[in-house]
């Protein structure tokens, strides 16, 4: 098992790292590779970061409880929609 969710191959490929600011868990570095055709951060990059932050948060909470439970099922639903389609 990886020590941090940022060590997973896909997250490492994206460049997601622990945030420098204490108000945030993780961050994407600045770069043009994350931008869409409008010059803003692509929704897929934002969704990947949001999903990883949720996983990191849950991991921090659930890890101490794993002493009592051998397995833990997590049920989740993920949906994303655009406010304004291009």
N, C-alpha and C positions, 0 to 999 in steps of 0.2 A: 504494500500500500504506500502511496506517495505521502510525503510529509506535508505537502501543501498542494492545493488545487492548481496553483500556477505551474506546477511541475508536470502536469498532464500534457502529452504531446501537442494536442490542438491548441490549448491555452498558451503553451510556450511558443508555438508557431505564431499566434496572434500577437505575442509580446506583452500579454497581460502580466502586470507586476503588482506587488503590494504597494498601496498608496503611501506617499510621503506624509500627507496630512492625516491627522488622527480622526478626522470626521468621516473619512472614507476608508473602505476596506481595500479596494483594488483600483487600478487605473490602466488605461491604454496610453502608450506613449504618443506624442504628437507625430504625425506623419501623413503624407499625401496618400499612402496606401489604404488609409481608412476612409477616404472621402468618396462620395458619390458624384454623379454628373452635375449636381447643383453646388458642389463645393462644401457640403456639410458632411458630418460624420454619418456613414452608411448605417441604415437601420439594423443590418445584420451584425455589424460590429457592436452596436449598442446593445442588441439582444444577447449576444455572446457574453458581454461584460456583465449585464444584469443577471443572467442565469448563473454565471460563475460567482457573483457576489452573494446570491441566495444560497448557493451550495456551500460557500465558505462560511457564511453566517450559521447555517444549519449544522455544519460540521463542528464548529466551535461549541455549539450548544449540546449536540448529541454525543460527542466524543466522551465526555465524562460519564454519561449514562450507559455507554456500551459495556461498562463493567458489569452491569446488572442484566443486560440483554445480549444474547449471542447474535441476533439478527434484528434488523429494523427495516420494515417496509416503508417506503416513502411514496405516497400517491400525490401526483401533481398534474396539473394541466397547464400547458403553455400555449398562449395564443397571442398573436401580434397583428395589429392592423394599422394602416396608414391613415392619418387624419386627412391628408390631401394627397390623392394619387397624382403622380406626375403626368 
